[in-house]
Amino acid sequence: MGVLAFFAGLLLTVMGFGRWKETGSPYWLIGSLVLLLLVLIGALTSPGGGKKTG
């Protein structure tokens, strides 16, 4: 997972949490949590185990 993809995923997660606070809809909360899990799993399972290489 690239650095840009990681930060883009985090930005979308934060935007989803903001939308959840505005609307109160549980779908925004669930979607944001799922996206956050996907970003974390992608970062941890990347080649190098989430550690900076090079």
Biotite code that builds the C-alpha atoms (Angstrom):
import biotite.structure as struc

atoms = struc.array([
    struc.Atom([0.000, 0.000, 0.000], chain_id="A", res_id=1, res_name="MET", atom_name="CA", element="C"),
    struc.Atom([1.424, 3.327, -1.016], chain_id="A", res_id=2, res_name="GLY", atom_name="CA", element="C"),
    struc.Atom([1.713, 6.351, 1.192], chain_id="A", res_id=3, res_name="VAL", atom_name="CA", element="C"),
    struc.Atom([-0.794, 8.297, -0.894], chain_id="A", res_id=4, res_name="LEU", atom_name="CA", element="C"),
    struc.Atom([-3.331, 5.483, -0.708], chain_id="A", res_id=5, res_name="ALA", atom_name="CA", element="C"),
    struc.Atom([-2.896, 5.298, 3.057], chain_id="A", res_id=6, res_name="PHE", atom_name="CA", element="C"),
    struc.Atom([-3.509, 9.009, 3.576], chain_id="A", res_id=7, res_name="PHE", atom_name="CA", element="C"),
    struc.Atom([-6.375, 9.040, 1.071], chain_id="A", res_id=8, res_name="ALA", atom_name="CA", element="C"),
    struc.Atom([-8.033, 6.213, 3.002], chain_id="A", res_id=9, res_name="GLY", atom_name="CA", element="C"),
    struc.Atom([-7.568, 8.061, 6.282], chain_id="A", res_id=10, res_name="LEU", atom_name="CA", element="C"),
    struc.Atom([-8.993, 11.248, 4.769], chain_id="A", res_id=11, res_name="LEU", atom_name="CA", element="C"),
    struc.Atom([-12.064, 9.396, 3.497], chain_id="A", res_id=12, res_name="LEU", atom_name="CA", element="C"),
    struc.Atom([-12.493, 7.776, 6.918], chain_id="A", res_id=13, res_name="THR", atom_name="CA", element="C"),
    struc.Atom([-12.410, 11.152, 8.684], chain_id="A", res_id=14, res_name="VAL", atom_name="CA", element="C"),
    struc.Atom([-14.838, 12.589, 6.132], chain_id="A", res_id=15, res_name="MET", atom_name="CA", element="C"),
    struc.Atom([-17.159, 9.637, 6.736], chain_id="A", res_id=16, res_name="GLY", atom_name="CA", element="C"),
    struc.Atom([-17.062, 10.202, 10.487], chain_id="A", res_id=17, res_name="PHE", atom_name="CA", element="C"),
    struc.Atom([-17.899, 13.872, 9.888], chain_id="A", res_id=18, res_name="GLY", atom_name="CA", element="C"),
    struc.Atom([-20.861, 12.914, 7.707], chain_id="A", res_id=19, res_name="ARG", atom_name="CA", element="C"),
    struc.Atom([-22.008, 10.466, 10.391], chain_id="A", res_id=20, res_name="TRP", atom_name="CA", element="C"),
    struc.Atom([-21.981, 13.246, 13.003], chain_id="A", res_id=21, res_name="LYS", atom_name="CA", element="C"),
    struc.Atom([-23.986, 15.498, 10.658], chain_id="A", res_id=22, res_name="GLU", atom_name="CA", element="C"),
    struc.Atom([-26.626, 12.958, 9.679], chain_id="A", res_id=23, res_name="THR", atom_name="CA", element="C"),
    struc.Atom([-26.654, 10.540, 12.603], chain_id="A", res_id=24, res_name="GLY", atom_name="CA", element="C"),
    struc.Atom([-27.016, 7.688, 10.107], chain_id="A", res_id=25, res_name="SER", atom_name="CA", element="C"),
    struc.Atom([-25.491, 4.394, 11.273], chain_id="A", res_id=26, res_name="PRO", atom_name="CA", element="C"),
    struc.Atom([-24.547, 3.557, 7.673], chain_id="A", res_id=27, res_name="TYR", atom_name="CA", element="C"),
    struc.Atom([-21.910, 6.318, 7.613], chain_id="A", res_id=28, res_name="TRP", atom_name="CA", element="C"),
    struc.Atom([-20.475, 5.036, 10.889], chain_id="A", res_id=29, res_name="LEU", atom_name="CA", element="C"),
    struc.Atom([-20.348, 1.422, 9.715], chain_id="A", res_id=30, res_name="ILE", atom_name="CA", element="C"),
    struc.Atom([-18.865, 2.398, 6.355], chain_id="A", res_id=31, res_name="GLY", atom_name="CA", element="C"),
    struc.Atom([-16.212, 4.558, 7.989], chain_id="A", res_id=32, res_name="SER", atom_name="CA", element="C"),
    struc.Atom([-15.216, 1.798, 10.396], chain_id="A", res_id=33, res_name="LEU", atom_name="CA", element="C"),
    struc.Atom([-15.013, -0.760, 7.579], chain_id="A", res_id=34, res_name="VAL", atom_name="CA", element="C"),
    struc.Atom([-12.864, 1.618, 5.519], chain_id="A", res_id=35, res_name="LEU", atom_name="CA", element="C"),
    struc.Atom([-10.598, 2.257, 8.505], chain_id="A", res_id=36, res_name="LEU", atom_name="CA", element="C"),
    struc.Atom([-10.151, -1.494, 9.003], chain_id="A", res_id=37, res_name="LEU", atom_name="CA", element="C"),
    struc.Atom([-9.327, -1.965, 5.322], chain_id="A", res_id=38, res_name="LEU", atom_name="CA", element="C"),
    struc.Atom([-6.743, 0.823, 5.444], chain_id="A", res_id=39, res_name="VAL", atom_name="CA", element="C"),
    struc.Atom([-5.105, -0.613, 8.567], chain_id="A", res_id=40, res_name="LEU", atom_name="CA", element="C"),
    struc.Atom([-5.084, -4.157, 7.183], chain_id="A", res_id=41, res_name="ILE", atom_name="CA", element="C"),
    struc.Atom([-3.634, -2.917, 3.905], chain_id="A", res_id=42, res_name="GLY", atom_name="CA", element="C"),
    struc.Atom([-0.910, -0.989, 5.709], chain_id="A", res_id=43, res_name="ALA", atom_name="CA", element="C"),
    struc.Atom([0.023, -3.878, 7.984], chain_id="A", res_id=44, res_name="LEU", atom_name="CA", element="C"),
    struc.Atom([0.044, -6.549, 5.271], chain_id="A", res_id=45, res_name="THR", atom_name="CA", element="C"),
    struc.Atom([2.022, -4.539, 2.751], chain_id="A", res_id=46, res_name="SER", atom_name="CA", element="C"),
    struc.Atom([5.451, -5.810, 1.744], chain_id="A", res_id=47, res_name="PRO", atom_name="CA", element="C"),
    struc.Atom([7.734, -4.872, 4.609], chain_id="A", res_id=48, res_name="GLY", atom_name="CA", element="C"),
    struc.Atom([5.076, -5.432, 7.252], chain_id="A", res_id=49, res_name="GLY", atom_name="CA", element="C"),
    struc.Atom([4.079, -1.806, 7.526], chain_id="A", res_id=50, res_name="GLY", atom_name="CA", element="C"),
    struc.Atom([7.665, -0.672, 8.063], chain_id="A", res_id=51, res_name="LYS", atom_name="CA", element="C"),
    struc.Atom([9.305, 1.917, 5.879], chain_id="A", res_id=52, res_name="LYS", atom_name="CA", element="C"),
    struc.Atom([11.768, 0.288, 3.507], chain_id="A", res_id=53, res_name="THR", atom_name="CA", element="C"),
    struc.Atom([14.658, 1.993, 1.804], chain_id="A", res_id=54, res_name="GLY", atom_name="CA", element="C"),
])
